[in-house]
Amino acid sequence: MRAFIFPGQGSQSVGMGQGLANASPHARAVFEEVDDALGERLSRLMWEGPEDELTLTANAQPAIMALSIACLRVLEAEAGLRLADKAAFVAGHSLGEYTALCAAGSLGLADTARLLRLRGQAMQAAVPPGVGAMAALLGLDFDAVAAVAEEAAQDQVCAAANDNANGQVVVSGHVEAVARAMSLARSRGARHSVLLPVSAPFHCALMQPAADAMAIALAAAPLHAPLVPLVANVTAAVVSDPDEIRALLVAQVCGTVRWRESVLAMAAMGVTGFVELGGKVLGPMIRRITPDVPTITAADMSGVEAIVKSL
């Protein structure tokens, strides 16, 4: 039993998807549809850069999604593999949750691209530059980091934003509060703490304006029950009802990405292998969470071909 999983922000790089588009008309069609949906050549930015523009949240989110879906379309069209036949569950890390829903037929590709463009713009606009920050705290478990964040907040916002893996938790909030959390974490045995190179403090209460924007957009989006159940970020539980999915996607903007718990839940439900499409960032997390459950990854044609052989 396998789960198909999809990466979040940070997996983008200049040149992403170009080899896939050159090798497969099915991949090329994905990038063209995303370009059309956004009314611009996002694919050119993906392939030629500049990197600082690709890294902008409003560009990175639809770009990462496009690469993931292109990998899936090549698998489906050229290898005859159907997601619904091969996957017991889908899941994605933050923006990857939208990719997972697109992969499972819950959202159309063009709608997914437009939603992620809006999501990126709204998240970027929610907090002025320099006001917020995110930091990875390594070596403490989630409960310890949540306690650190609560103490560090004082009269500001600081929250445990991403529970990525055992001993790998990210905090998010006001820049001063995040600095306090880093200091507190080190005093309580954290092995390392590092500020992340992000443009806004994602997955905390400072993102409420973005959550409000997504609530309006998702209410109008045609969203169907997925062909394969989704394991949602904010609950680490299975969901298939479209209205519940909408509510969880809104909650996800400010809520904790419970990735560690999601992986454990899928393993407990019988998943014996993960397939990561569009990046190679979730596999290392999974190895820390469930070392005995393998992950195969694909972000280019050679990776897709390797998956075909393994499936």
Secondary structure, DSSP 8 states (H G I E B T S, - for coil): -EEEEE--TT---TTTTHHHHHH-HHHHHHHHHHHHHHTS-HHHHHHH--HHHHTSHHHHHHHHHHHHHHHHHHHHHHH---HHHH-SEEEESTTHHHHHHHHTTSS-HHHHHHHHHHHHHHHHHHS-TTTEEEEEEESS-HHHHHHHHHHHHTTS-EEEEEEEETTEEEEEEEHHHHHHHHHHHHHTT-SEEEE---SS--SSGGGHHHHHHHHHHHHHS-----SS-EE-TTT-SEE--HHHHHHHHHHHHHS-B-HHHHHHHHHHTT--EEEEES-SSHHHHHHHH-TTS-EEEESSHHHHHHHHHH-
